[in-house]
Amino acid sequence: MPGSNIEEKETQTQITRRRFLSYLGGGFILGGLFLQGFAALKSLFPKVLYEPPTKFKVGMPSDFPEGVRFLPEHRLFIIRNNDRFHCISAICTHLGCTVNLAQYSPPKTYDSSSGKVVSETFEFHCPCHGSKYRENGNIYAGPAPLPLPWYKLYVAPDGQIVVDTNTAVNHDFRLKV
Ligand code: FES
C-alpha cells in the first residue's frame, strides 16, 4: 500500500538520522577522551630547557699556539704561555656582549695602582658600551661591574684540555701540561 510505504521510508530515515547522530556523539566523546589522554601523557614529559654543558673539551694542547686563541662557540679565550694554560671568559660582565681581543705589538704599558709599570700584549674590549679589560680580565674602563672570570682547566684521559665553566679560579691558576 502506498501510505504504508511512505511511513516505512520515514521510519527508515528517522533511524538513519538517529544512527548518524549517535555516531557523531560517539565520535565527539572518543575525540574528547583522546585529547584528554594526549594532554595527560604530555604532562608526564616536563618542558625542560637544556643548558649547554659546563664541562667540555676544547682540543689537544698542541692545537693552541703560543698566545691567545678565541673559541667563538664557547665565548672563551684560552691563553697559552709555553706549557701553561689559562682560560678567560669572553662574556662582558656588563650586559653580556662578547668582548674583542685587542693585541699590541709592541706591548702597551701602563702604571698599575701600585705604581709599577706593567706591559701587556693584549686586552679585551667590549664593542657594546666600551668596557675595557686588562690582560688578566680586570676592568679599567666602562660600565662593566666585574672582571672577566677565569675558569678551571684540566686534562682529560685522552689528553684534551677540558674547560669547567662551573668553577671560577683565581688569576694565579695555570694548567701545566
Ligand atoms: S655589554 Fe659590555 S660594556 Fe655593556
Backbone and ligand atoms as CSV (ligand in chain L), in Angstrom:
chain,resi,resn,atom,element,x,y,z
A,1,MET,N,N,0.843,-1.191,0.000
A,1,MET,CA,C,0.000,0.000,0.000
A,1,MET,C,C,0.881,1.246,0.000
A,2,PRO,N,N,0.501,2.285,-0.780
A,2,PRO,CA,C,1.368,3.475,-0.878
A,2,PRO,C,C,1.566,4.189,0.443
A,3,GLY,N,N,0.485,4.303,1.305
A,3,GLY,CA,C,0.590,5.003,2.598
A,3,GLY,C,C,1.608,4.353,3.502
A,4,SER,N,N,1.551,2.998,3.570
A,4,SER,CA,C,2.481,2.317,4.482
A,4,SER,C,C,3.912,2.408,3.981
A,5,ASN,N,N,4.107,2.509,2.643
A,5,ASN,CA,C,5.470,2.684,2.081
A,5,ASN,C,C,6.101,3.996,2.539
A,6,ILE,N,N,5.245,5.050,2.487
A,6,ILE,CA,C,5.752,6.369,2.909
A,6,ILE,C,C,6.131,6.342,4.380
A,7,GLU,N,N,5.276,5.698,5.189
A,7,GLU,CA,C,5.581,5.618,6.628
A,7,GLU,C,C,6.875,4.848,6.866
A,8,GLU,N,N,7.007,3.732,6.105
A,8,GLU,CA,C,8.220,2.909,6.250
A,8,GLU,C,C,9.470,3.719,5.921
A,9,LYS,N,N,9.373,4.508,4.803
A,9,LYS,CA,C,10.519,5.320,4.407
A,9,LYS,C,C,10.860,6.348,5.479
A,10,GLU,N,N,9.779,6.991,6.034
A,10,GLU,CA,C,10.015,7.995,7.087
A,10,GLU,C,C,10.686,7.359,8.291
A,11,THR,N,N,10.211,6.163,8.660
A,11,THR,CA,C,10.799,5.466,9.812
A,11,THR,C,C,12.270,5.156,9.547
A,12,GLN,N,N,12.553,4.682,8.288
A,12,GLN,CA,C,13.951,4.368,7.962
A,12,GLN,C,C,14.827,5.618,8.021
A,13,THR,N,N,14.256,6.746,7.494
A,13,THR,CA,C,15.019,8.000,7.520
A,13,THR,C,C,15.307,8.414,8.948
A,14,GLN,N,N,14.294,8.244,9.840
A,14,GLN,CA,C,14.492,8.614,11.246
A,14,GLN,C,C,15.565,7.748,11.886
A,15,ILE,N,N,15.541,6.435,11.528
A,15,ILE,CA,C,16.529,5.511,12.106
A,15,ILE,C,C,17.932,5.903,11.635
A,16,THR,N,N,18.034,6.189,10.305
A,16,THR,CA,C,19.339,6.557,9.765
A,16,THR,C,C,19.846,7.843,10.414
A,17,ARG,N,N,18.944,8.825,10.585
A,17,ARG,CA,C,19.346,10.099,11.204
A,17,ARG,C,C,19.771,9.866,12.652
A,18,ARG,N,N,18.997,9.014,13.360
A,18,ARG,CA,C,19.324,8.728,14.761
A,18,ARG,C,C,20.695,8.059,14.863
A,19,ARG,N,N,20.908,7.094,13.918
A,19,ARG,CA,C,22.180,6.379,13.936
A,19,ARG,C,C,23.334,7.349,13.671
A,20,PHE,N,N,23.092,8.254,12.690
A,20,PHE,CA,C,24.132,9.218,12.350
A,20,PHE,C,C,24.470,10.093,13.552
A,21,LEU,N,N,23.387,10.565,14.227
A,21,LEU,CA,C,23.619,11.433,15.392
A,21,LEU,C,C,24.323,10.683,16.520
A,22,SER,N,N,23.953,9.400,16.679
A,22,SER,CA,C,24.619,8.645,17.756
A,22,SER,C,C,26.089,8.403,17.410
A,23,TYR,N,N,26.383,8.159,16.115
A,23,TYR,CA,C,27.793,8.015,15.707
A,23,TYR,C,C,28.554,9.317,15.954
A,24,LEU,N,N,27.897,10.437,15.596
A,24,LEU,CA,C,28.536,11.743,15.760
A,24,LEU,C,C,28.861,12.008,17.228
A,25,GLY,N,N,27.854,11.702,18.092
A,25,GLY,CA,C,28.061,11.892,19.534
A,25,GLY,C,C,29.200,11.030,20.034
A,26,GLY,N,N,29.187,9.745,19.579
A,26,GLY,CA,C,30.252,8.818,19.988
A,26,GLY,C,C,31.608,9.326,19.546
A,27,GLY,N,N,31.630,9.877,18.325
A,27,GLY,CA,C,32.894,10.411,17.788
A,27,GLY,C,C,33.419,11.539,18.645
A,28,PHE,N,N,32.491,12.421,19.051
A,28,PHE,CA,C,32.911,13.549,19.907
A,28,PHE,C,C,33.475,13.053,21.236
A,29,ILE,N,N,32.777,12.065,21.802
A,29,ILE,CA,C,33.242,11.539,23.105
A,29,ILE,C,C,34.624,10.909,22.951
A,30,LEU,N,N,34.768,10.096,21.892
A,30,LEU,CA,C,36.069,9.451,21.678
A,30,LEU,C,C,37.169,10.492,21.449
A,31,GLY,N,N,36.818,11.501,20.640
A,31,GLY,CA,C,37.795,12.571,20.353
A,31,GLY,C,C,38.200,13.281,21.626
A,32,GLY,N,N,37.205,13.569,22.480
A,32,GLY,CA,C,37.486,14.246,23.751
A,32,GLY,C,C,38.390,13.400,24.626
A,33,LEU,N,N,38.071,12.080,24.694
A,33,LEU,CA,C,38.891,11.179,25.512
A,33,LEU,C,C,40.318,11.127,24.994
A,34,PHE,N,N,40.440,11.076,23.653
A,34,PHE,CA,C,41.766,11.017,23.041
A,34,PHE,C,C,42.577,12.271,23.399
A,35,LEU,N,N,41.937,13.434,23.281
A,35,LEU,CA,C,42.645,14.688,23.580
A,35,LEU,C,C,43.053,14.756,25.046
A,36,GLN,N,N,42.142,14.279,25.924
A,36,GLN,CA,C,42.467,14.274,27.360
A,36,GLN,C,C,43.648,13.365,27.648
A,37,GLY,N,N,43.617,12.186,27.031
A,37,GLY,CA,C,44.717,11.230,27.209
A,37,GLY,C,C,46.020,11.803,26.715
A,38,PHE,N,N,45.953,12.482,25.577
A,38,PHE,CA,C,47.163,13.070,24.991
A,38,PHE,C,C,47.732,14.141,25.918
A,39,ALA,N,N,46.824,14.980,26.463
A,39,ALA,CA,C,47.274,16.051,27.368
A,39,ALA,C,C,47.899,15.455,28.624
A,40,ALA,N,N,47.272,14.350,29.130
A,40,ALA,CA,C,47.814,13.721,30.338
A,40,ALA,C,C,49.195,13.146,30.061
A,41,LEU,N,N,49.339,12.493,28.895
A,41,LEU,CA,C,50.639,11.927,28.526
A,41,LEU,C,C,51.694,13.021,28.387
A,42,LYS,N,N,51.290,14.123,27.737
A,42,LYS,CA,C,52.224,15.230,27.501
A,42,LYS,C,C,52.711,15.821,28.817
A,43,SER,N,N,51.814,15.843,29.817
A,43,SER,CA,C,52.208,16.434,31.098
A,43,SER,C,C,53.261,15.588,31.813
A,44,LEU,N,N,53.399,14.307,31.392
A,44,LEU,CA,C,54.424,13.457,32.005
A,44,LEU,C,C,55.827,13.860,31.581
A,45,PHE,N,N,55.922,14.565,30.453
A,45,PHE,CA,C,57.236,14.992,29.963
A,45,PHE,C,C,57.399,16.486,30.217
A,46,PRO,N,N,58.166,16.842,31.259
A,46,PRO,CA,C,58.295,18.257,31.607
A,46,PRO,C,C,58.993,19.040,30.500
A,47,LYS,N,N,58.602,20.314,30.392
A,47,LYS,CA,C,59.260,21.178,29.419
A,47,LYS,C,C,60.590,21.611,30.027
A,48,VAL,N,N,61.656,21.071,29.524
A,48,VAL,CA,C,62.973,21.346,30.106
A,48,VAL,C,C,63.774,22.203,29.145
A,49,LEU,N,N,64.452,23.188,29.697
A,49,LEU,CA,C,65.375,23.992,28.892
A,49,LEU,C,C,66.740,23.342,29.025
A,50,TYR,N,N,67.274,22.877,27.928
A,50,TYR,CA,C,68.566,22.225,28.015
A,50,TYR,C,C,69.682,23.252,27.964
A,51,GLU,N,N,70.410,23.363,29.067
A,51,GLU,CA,C,71.530,24.298,29.163
A,51,GLU,C,C,72.738,23.671,28.474
A,52,PRO,N,N,73.617,24.489,27.911
A,52,PRO,CA,C,74.824,23.905,27.342
A,52,PRO,C,C,75.665,23.294,28.460
A,53,PRO,N,N,76.457,22.268,28.163
A,53,PRO,CA,C,77.251,21.643,29.224
A,53,PRO,C,C,78.262,22.630,29.807
A,54,THR,N,N,78.577,22.442,31.072
A,54,THR,CA,C,79.531,23.365,31.721
A,54,THR,C,C,80.957,22.828,31.674
A,55,LYS,N,N,81.107,21.555,31.277
A,55,LYS,CA,C,82.451,20.987,31.109
A,55,LYS,C,C,82.544,20.477,29.684
A,56,PHE,N,N,83.558,20.898,28.967
A,56,PHE,CA,C,83.692,20.456,27.575
A,56,PHE,C,C,85.150,20.483,27.149
A,57,LYS,N,N,85.443,19.594,26.211
A,57,LYS,CA,C,86.816,19.511,25.692
A,57,LYS,C,C,87.005,20.579,24.619
A,58,VAL,N,N,88.187,21.178,24.605
A,58,VAL,CA,C,88.441,22.226,23.611
A,58,VAL,C,C,89.578,21.861,22.656
A,59,GLY,N,N,90.213,20.718,22.875
A,59,GLY,CA,C,91.249,20.286,21.952
A,59,GLY,C,C,92.524,19.894,22.678
A,60,MET,N,N,93.475,19.387,21.893
A,60,MET,CA,C,94.766,18.973,22.452
A,60,MET,C,C,95.604,20.226,22.731
A,61,PRO,N,N,96.514,20.147,23.688
A,61,PRO,CA,C,97.384,21.308,23.950
A,61,PRO,C,C,98.096,21.793,22.685
A,62,SER,N,N,98.445,20.838,21.810
A,62,SER,CA,C,99.162,21.224,20.578
A,62,SER,C,C,98.269,22.026,19.616
A,63,ASP,N,N,96.946,22.020,19.843
A,63,ASP,CA,C,96.035,22.811,18.998
A,63,ASP,C,C,96.108,24.305,19.324
A,64,PHE,N,N,96.780,24.613,20.431
A,64,PHE,CA,C,96.806,26.011,20.875
A,64,PHE,C,C,98.192,26.607,20.667
A,65,PRO,N,N,98.293,27.565,19.772
A,65,PRO,CA,C,99.591,28.219,19.590
A,65,PRO,C,C,99.896,29.128,20.784
A,66,GLU,N,N,101.126,29.541,20.873
A,66,GLU,CA,C,101.508,30.481,21.934
A,66,GLU,C,C,100.642,31.743,21.830
A,67,GLY,N,N,100.191,32.249,22.950
A,67,GLY,CA,C,99.378,33.466,22.932
A,67,GLY,C,C,97.915,33.167,23.195
A,68,VAL,N,N,97.052,33.966,22.578
A,68,VAL,CA,C,95.615,33.884,22.884
A,68,VAL,C,C,94.867,33.258,21.714
A,69,ARG,N,N,93.975,32.333,22.021
A,69,ARG,CA,C,93.081,31.801,20.977
A,69,ARG,C,C,91.642,31.967,21.445
A,70,PHE,N,N,90.836,32.559,20.565
A,70,PHE,CA,C,89.414,32.771,20.883
A,70,PHE,C,C,88.611,31.568,20.416
A,71,LEU,N,N,87.729,31.076,21.274
A,71,LEU,CA,C,86.834,29.970,20.902
A,71,LEU,C,C,85.413,30.535,20.816
A,72,PRO,N,N,84.977,30.957,19.606
A,72,PRO,CA,C,83.677,31.640,19.499
A,72,PRO,C,C,82.503,30.785,19.928
A,73,GLU,N,N,82.581,29.461,19.687
A,73,GLU,CA,C,81.442,28.601,20.040
A,73,GLU,C,C,81.236,28.531,21.557
A,74,HIS,N,N,82.305,28.793,22.316
A,74,HIS,CA,C,82.193,28.757,23.781
A,74,HIS,C,C,82.328,30.145,24.402
A,75,ARG,N,N,82.622,31.141,23.581
A,75,ARG,CA,C,82.845,32.519,24.061
A,75,ARG,C,C,83.884,32.535,25.194
A,76,LEU,N,N,85.065,32.018,24.829
A,76,LEU,CA,C,86.172,31.899,25.782
A,76,LEU,C,C,87.475,32.242,25.092
A,77,PHE,N,N,88.435,32.656,25.880
A,77,PHE,CA,C,89.808,32.774,25.396
A,77,PHE,C,C,90.655,31.751,26.143
A,78,ILE,N,N,91.461,31.015,25.380
A,78,ILE,CA,C,92.446,30.134,26.004
A,78,ILE,C,C,93.796,30.806,25.767
A,79,ILE,N,N,94.523,31.000,26.826
A,79,ILE,CA,C,95.812,31.684,26.728
A,79,ILE,C,C,96.918,30.698,27.057
A,80,ARG,N,N,97.872,30.614,26.124
A,80,ARG,CA,C,98.987,29.700,26.320
A,80,ARG,C,C,100.267,30.486,26.515
A,81,ASN,N,N,101.005,30.114,27.531
A,81,ASN,CA,C,102.314,30.713,27.776
A,81,ASN,C,C,103.268,29.547,28.012
A,82,ASN,N,N,103.992,29.143,26.977
A,82,ASN,CA,C,104.819,27.930,26.997
A,82,ASN,C,C,103.948,26.713,27.325
A,83,ASP,N,N,104.242,26.065,28.458
A,83,ASP,CA,C,103.456,24.864,28.784
A,83,ASP,C,C,102.351,25.159,29.797
A,84,ARG,N,N,101.996,26.421,29.938
A,84,ARG,CA,C,100.965,26.801,30.915
A,84,ARG,C,C,99.770,27.425,30.207
A,85,PHE,N,N,98.607,27.034,30.676
A,85,PHE,CA,C,97.362,27.493,30.039
A,85,PHE,C,C,96.418,28.104,31.075
A,86,HIS,N,N,95.697,29.109,30.656
A,86,HIS,CA,C,94.563,29.553,31.466
A,86,HIS,C,C,93.432,29.982,30.538
A,87,CYS,N,N,92.263,30.165,31.131
A,87,CYS,CA,C,91.059,30.404,30.339
A,87,CYS,C,C,90.290,31.590,30.919
A,88,ILE,N,N,89.936,32.537,30.045
A,88,ILE,CA,C,89.183,33.720,30.489
A,88,ILE,C,C,87.886,33.802,29.678
A,89,SER,N,N,86.812,34.110,30.363
A,89,SER,CA,C,85.514,34.261,29.692
A,89,SER,C,C,85.546,35.459,28.744
A,90,ALA,N,N,84.836,35.323,27.621
A,90,ALA,CA,C,84.738,36.443,26.665
A,90,ALA,C,C,83.389,37.157,26.798
A,91,ILE,N,N,82.674,36.864,27.891
A,91,ILE,CA,C,81.339,37.460,28.066
A,91,ILE,C,C,81.456,38.685,28.981
A,92,CYS,N,N,81.184,39.829,28.406
A,92,CYS,CA,C,81.286,41.085,29.160
A,92,CYS,C,C,80.376,41.023,30.380
A,93,THR,N,N,80.891,41.473,31.511
A,93,THR,CA,C,80.104,41.385,32.750
A,93,THR,C,C,79.088,42.529,32.863
A,94,HIS,N,N,79.037,43.411,31.865
A,94,HIS,CA,C,78.019,44.454,31.895
A,94,HIS,C,C,76.692,43.856,31.441
A,95,LEU,N,N,76.533,43.661,30.110
A,95,LEU,CA,C,75.266,43.109,29.629
A,95,LEU,C,C,75.448,41.886,28.742
A,96,GLY,N,N,76.626,41.299,28.822
A,96,GLY,CA,C,76.803,40.002,28.178
A,96,GLY,C,C,77.247,39.996,26.723
A,97,CYS,N,N,77.693,41.110,26.178
A,97,CYS,CA,C,78.231,41.083,24.809
A,97,CYS,C,C,79.548,40.306,24.812
A,98,THR,N,N,79.938,39.856,23.637
A,98,THR,CA,C,81.223,39.162,23.528
A,98,THR,C,C,82.326,40.200,23.350
A,99,VAL,N,N,83.329,40.130,24.199
A,99,VAL,CA,C,84.418,41.110,24.111
A,99,VAL,C,C,85.368,40.733,22.970
A,100,ASN,N,N,86.036,41.725,22.428
A,100,ASN,CA,C,87.019,41.509,21.363
A,100,ASN,C,C,88.422,41.501,21.948
A,101,LEU,N,N,89.284,40.780,21.265
A,101,LEU,CA,C,90.689,40.749,21.662
A,101,LEU,C,C,91.404,41.912,20.985
A,102,ALA,N,N,92.119,42.712,21.771
A,102,ALA,CA,C,92.933,43.794,21.199
A,102,ALA,C,C,94.390,43.439,21.487
A,103,GLN,N,N,95.164,43.235,20.422
A,103,GLN,CA,C,96.554,42.820,20.625
A,103,GLN,C,C,97.496,43.986,20.366
A,104,TYR,N,N,98.586,44.038,21.100
A,104,TYR,CA,C,99.531,45.146,20.985
A,104,TYR,C,C,100.936,44.641,20.688
A,105,SER,N,N,101.498,45.220,19.674
A,105,SER,CA,C,102.891,44.928,19.352
A,105,SER,C,C,103.517,46.242,18.855
A,106,PRO,N,N,104.405,46.852,19.548
A,106,PRO,CA,C,104.993,46.435,20.828
A,106,PRO,C,C,103.954,46.472,21.950
A,107,PRO,N,N,104.286,45.821,23.068
A,107,PRO,CA,C,103.331,45.780,24.183
A,107,PRO,C,C,102.938,47.168,24.674
A,108,LYS,N,N,101.729,47.250,25.185
A,108,LYS,CA,C,101.228,48.508,25.753
A,108,LYS,C,C,101.653,48.557,27.229
A,109,THR,N,N,102.074,49.725,27.668
A,109,THR,CA,C,102.479,49.826,29.076
A,109,THR,C,C,101.535,50.757,29.825
A,110,TYR,N,N,101.382,50.504,31.086
A,110,TYR,CA,C,100.573,51.395,31.935
A,110,TYR,C,C,101.091,51.299,33.360
A,111,ASP,N,N,100.764,52.327,34.136
A,111,ASP,CA,C,101.154,52.331,35.558
A,111,ASP,C,C,100.079,51.614,36.358
A,112,SER,N,N,100.469,50.589,37.070
A,112,SER,CA,C,99.490,49.878,37.899
A,112,SER,C,C,99.189,50.720,39.132
A,113,SER,N,N,98.185,50.297,39.880
A,113,SER,CA,C,97.797,51.068,41.082
A,113,SER,C,C,98.940,51.120,42.096
A,114,SER,N,N,99.848,50.130,42.038
A,114,SER,CA,C,100.978,50.127,42.983
A,114,SER,C,C,102.144,50.971,42.456
A,115,GLY,N,N,101.933,51.636,41.309
A,115,GLY,CA,C,102.976,52.492,40.758
A,115,GLY,C,C,103.940,51.749,39.847
A,116,LYS,N,N,103.750,50.434,39.727
A,116,LYS,CA,C,104.622,49.616,38.882
A,116,LYS,C,C,104.208,49.757,37.417
A,117,VAL,N,N,105.183,49.823,36.505
A,117,VAL,CA,C,104.844,49.887,35.083
A,117,VAL,C,C,104.634,48.456,34.579
A,118,VAL,N,N,103.478,48.249,34.016
A,118,VAL,CA,C,103.123,46.908,33.532
A,118,VAL,C,C,103.031,46.960,32.017
A,119,SER,N,N,103.548,45.953,31.358
A,119,SER,CA,C,103.379,45.917,29.897
A,119,SER,C,C,102.556,44.691,29.515
A,120,GLU,N,N,101.648,44.908,28.581
A,120,GLU,CA,C,100.733,43.834,28.176
A,120,GLU,C,C,100.682,43.730,26.662
A,121,THR,N,N,100.504,42.507,26.185
A,121,THR,CA,C,100.435,42.322,24.727
A,121,THR,C,C,98.994,42.231,24.222
A,122,PHE,N,N,98.049,42.128,25.149
A,122,PHE,CA,C,96.646,42.108,24.708
A,122,PHE,C,C,95.721,42.614,25.803
A,123,GLU,N,N,94.519,42.958,25.374
A,123,GLU,CA,C,93.452,43.397,26.284
A,123,GLU,C,C,92.141,42.882,25.703
A,124,PHE,N,N,91.065,43.138,26.421
A,124,PHE,CA,C,89.737,42.773,25.919
A,124,PHE,C,C,88.864,44.018,25.906
A,125,HIS,N,N,88.248,44.291,24.764
A,125,HIS,CA,C,87.406,45.482,24.626
A,125,HIS,C,C,85.986,45.060,24.272
A,126,CYS,N,N,85.025,45.623,24.984
A,126,CYS,CA,C,83.635,45.296,24.671
A,126,CYS,C,C,83.103,46.280,23.628
A,127,PRO,N,N,82.548,45.770,22.519
A,127,PRO,CA,C,82.068,46.661,21.459
A,127,PRO,C,C,80.734,47.333,21.798
A,128,CYS,N,N,80.062,46.879,22.850
A,128,CYS,CA,C,78.705,47.400,23.111
A,128,CYS,C,C,78.707,48.741,23.835
A,129,HIS,N,N,79.365,48.816,24.980
A,129,HIS,CA,C,79.328,50.074,25.741
A,129,HIS,C,C,80.720,50.495,26.193
A,130,GLY,N,N,81.731,49.914,25.573
A,130,GLY,CA,C,83.093,50.422,25.769
A,130,GLY,C,C,83.839,49.947,26.996
A,131,SER,N,N,83.377,48.893,27.664
A,131,SER,CA,C,84.179,48.395,28.794
A,131,SER,C,C,85.501,47.844,28.274
A,132,LYS,N,N,86.548,48.070,29.058
A,132,LYS,CA,C,87.875,47.577,28.671
A,132,LYS,C,C,88.470,46.797,29.831
A,133,TYR,N,N,89.039,45.664,29.476
A,133,TYR,CA,C,89.600,44.771,30.487
A,133,TYR,C,C,91.080,44.559,30.202
A,134,ARG,N,N,91.863,44.478,31.248
A,134,ARG,CA,C,93.295,44.196,31.124
A,134,ARG,C,C,93.503,42.739,30.690
A,135,GLU,N,N,94.771,42.437,30.477
A,135,GLU,CA,C,95.171,41.078,30.076
A,135,GLU,C,C,94.643,40.017,31.056
A,136,ASN,N,N,94.545,40.382,32.334
A,136,ASN,CA,C,94.075,39.408,33.329
A,136,ASN,C,C,92.555,39.475,33.543
A,137,GLY,N,N,91.868,40.289,32.739
A,137,GLY,CA,C,90.409,40.368,32.846
A,137,GLY,C,C,89.903,41.457,33.776
A,138,ASN,N,N,90.823,42.182,34.443
A,138,ASN,CA,C,90.374,43.273,35.334
A,138,ASN,C,C,89.880,44.456,34.502
A,139,ILE,N,N,88.857,45.140,34.998
A,139,ILE,CA,C,88.276,46.273,34.253
A,139,ILE,C,C,89.113,47.521,34.488
A,140,TYR,N,N,89.287,48.307,33.432
A,140,TYR,CA,C,89.893,49.621,33.678
A,140,TYR,C,C,89.104,50.743,33.007
A,141,ALA,N,N,88.054,50.417,32.265
A,141,ALA,CA,C,87.228,51.472,31.662
A,141,ALA,C,C,85.840,50.912,31.389
A,142,GLY,N,N,84.849,51.801,31.398
A,142,GLY,CA,C,83.497,51.400,31.008
A,142,GLY,C,C,82.643,50.954,32.169
A,143,PRO,N,N,81.405,50.575,31.834
A,143,PRO,CA,C,80.412,50.304,32.891
A,143,PRO,C,C,80.440,48.891,33.474
A,144,ALA,N,N,81.288,48.013,32.974
A,144,ALA,CA,C,81.255,46.622,33.475
A,144,ALA,C,C,81.525,46.600,34.981
A,145,PRO,N,N,80.716,45.872,35.732
A,145,PRO,CA,C,80.851,45.897,37.189
A,145,PRO,C,C,81.879,44.908,37.750
A,146,LEU,N,N,82.225,43.898,36.965
A,146,LEU,CA,C,83.094,42.832,37.486
A,146,LEU,C,C,84.157,42.462,36.463
A,147,PRO,N,N,85.269,41.902,36.917
A,147,PRO,CA,C,86.276,41.420,35.962
A,147,PRO,C,C,85.748,40.227,35.164
A,148,LEU,N,N,86.418,39.912,34.084
A,148,LEU,CA,C,86.071,38.698,33.323
A,148,LEU,C,C,86.500,37.487,34.149
A,149,PRO,N,N,85.608,36.525,34.349
A,149,PRO,CA,C,86.006,35.370,35.162
A,149,PRO,C,C,86.996,34.448,34.459
A,150,TRP,N,N,87.800,33.814,35.272
A,150,TRP,CA,C,88.709,32.773,34.797
A,150,TRP,C,C,88.079,31.431,35.145
A,151,TYR,N,N,88.242,30.449,34.263
A,151,TYR,CA,C,87.658,29.129,34.522
A,151,TYR,C,C,88.736,28.060,34.661
A,152,LYS,N,N,88.370,27.060,35.421
A,152,LYS,CA,C,89.292,25.944,35.659
A,152,LYS,C,C,89.532,25.154,34.373
A,153,LEU,N,N,90.760,24.734,34.181
A,153,LEU,CA,C,91.120,23.837,33.069
A,153,LEU,C,C,91.709,22.563,33.668
A,154,TYR,N,N,91.488,21.452,32.988
A,154,TYR,CA,C,92.192,20.229,33.352
A,154,TYR,C,C,92.330,19.368,32.111
A,155,VAL,N,N,93.142,18.319,32.245
A,155,VAL,CA,C,93.395,17.460,31.085
A,155,VAL,C,C,92.563,16.185,31.210
A,156,ALA,N,N,91.822,15.845,30.158
A,156,ALA,CA,C,91.008,14.626,30.138
A,156,ALA,C,C,91.927,13.421,29.895
A,157,PRO,N,N,91.443,12.192,30.195
A,157,PRO,CA,C,92.265,10.999,29.969
A,157,PRO,C,C,92.788,10.880,28.528
A,158,ASP,N,N,92.051,11.426,27.559
A,158,ASP,CA,C,92.532,11.334,26.168
A,158,ASP,C,C,93.509,12.457,25.815
A,159,GLY,N,N,93.894,13.246,26.803
A,159,GLY,CA,C,94.907,14.282,26.568
A,159,GLY,C,C,94.343,15.644,26.178
A,160,GLN,N,N,93.033,15.722,25.973
A,160,GLN,CA,C,92.453,17.013,25.579
A,160,GLN,C,C,92.260,17.925,26.796
A,161,ILE,N,N,92.295,19.213,26.514
A,161,ILE,CA,C,92.048,20.190,27.589
A,161,ILE,C,C,90.542,20.321,27.792
A,162,VAL,N,N,90.149,20.305,29.064
A,162,VAL,CA,C,88.729,20.458,29.402
A,162,VAL,C,C,88.556,21.787,30.133
A,163,VAL,N,N,87.500,22.520,29.743
A,163,VAL,CA,C,87.147,23.755,30.448
A,163,VAL,C,C,85.965,23.443,31.358
A,164,ASP,N,N,86.042,23.913,32.586
A,164,ASP,CA,C,84.935,23.763,33.531
A,164,ASP,C,C,84.414,25.160,33.861
A,165,THR,N,N,83.353,25.568,33.165
A,165,THR,CA,C,82.836,26.930,33.368
A,165,THR,C,C,82.023,27.058,34.660
A,166,ASN,N,N,81.872,25.936,35.346
A,166,ASN,CA,C,81.178,25.977,36.631
A,166,ASN,C,C,82.130,26.323,37.765
A,167,THR,N,N,83.422,26.274,37.471
A,167,THR,CA,C,84.412,26.515,38.516
A,167,THR,C,C,85.280,27.707,38.152
A,168,ALA,N,N,85.038,28.814,38.829
A,168,ALA,CA,C,85.876,30.004,38.625
A,168,ALA,C,C,87.165,29.827,39.422
A,169,VAL,N,N,88.243,30.329,38.886
A,169,VAL,CA,C,89.539,30.184,39.569
A,169,VAL,C,C,90.188,31.564,39.705
A,170,ASN,N,N,91.188,31.640,40.562
A,170,ASN,CA,C,91.910,32.900,40.761
A,170,ASN,C,C,92.877,33.161,39.609
A,171,HIS,N,N,93.395,34.395,39.591
A,171,HIS,CA,C,94.277,34.792,38.498
A,171,HIS,C,C,95.646,34.102,38.533
A,172,ASP,N,N,95.927,33.385,39.604
A,172,ASP,CA,C,97.217,32.674,39.630
A,172,ASP,C,C,97.065,31.230,39.128
A,173,PHE,N,N,95.859,30.863,38.713
A,173,PHE,CA,C,95.651,29.497,38.227
A,173,PHE,C,C,96.344,29.294,36.875
A,174,ARG,N,N,97.060,28.211,36.732
A,174,ARG,CA,C,97.625,27.817,35.434
A,174,ARG,C,C,97.536,26.296,35.324
A,175,LEU,N,N,97.170,25.831,34.157
A,175,LEU,CA,C,97.228,24.387,33.883
A,175,LEU,C,C,98.568,24.129,33.220
A,176,LYS,N,N,99.369,23.242,33.831
A,176,LYS,CA,C,100.679,22.926,33.263
A,176,LYS,C,C,100.559,21.595,32.536
A,177,VAL,N,N,100.955,21.571,31.267
A,177,VAL,CA,C,100.872,20.281,30.536
A,177,VAL,C,C,102.241,19.869,30.023
L,1,FES,S1,S,77.892,44.806,27.398
L,1,FES,FE1,FE,79.991,45.231,27.518
L,1,FES,S2,S,80.091,47.270,28.113
L,1,FES,FE2,FE,77.993,46.865,28.009
